[in-house]
Amino acid sequence: MAVGRFHGGSVDQHDVERIARATLRELGVVGAVITIEPEAQIGHWRIDIKGTHGPGQLRIKCGQGSTAQWVRQQIFDQYNAQS
């Protein structure tokens, strides 16, 4: 997984979706419906996971200067804490 900064320092929905899906796959989440939506505050994202025994929802923060590793780590930490 790349750990460089995203598109000049900003994170878009496509970046978050790509990283979230790959990370959840690593955690064994297969066959679930995963939806990623921005929240009201810029840089805050909600990840809904339907059809799995793990948590149903994760919330992450990422913005200017965030790395893929930072997004990935938040997902790992929350998923493991809630499972």
Stockholm file with secondary structure:
# STOCKHOLM 1.0

chainA/1-83         MAVGRFHGGSVDQHDVERIARATLRELGVVGAVITIEPEAQIGHWRIDIKGTHGPGQLRIKCGQGSTAQWVRQQIFDQYNAQS
#=GR chainA/1-83 SS CCCSBSGGGCCCHHHHHHHHHHHHHHTTCCSCEEEEEECSSTTEEEEEEESSSSCSEEEEECCTTCBHHHHHHHHHHHHHHHC
#=GC SS_cons        CCCSBSGGGCCCHHHHHHHHHHHHHHTTCCSCEEEEEECSSTTEEEEEEESSSSCSEEEEECCTTCBHHHHHHHHHHHHHHHC
//
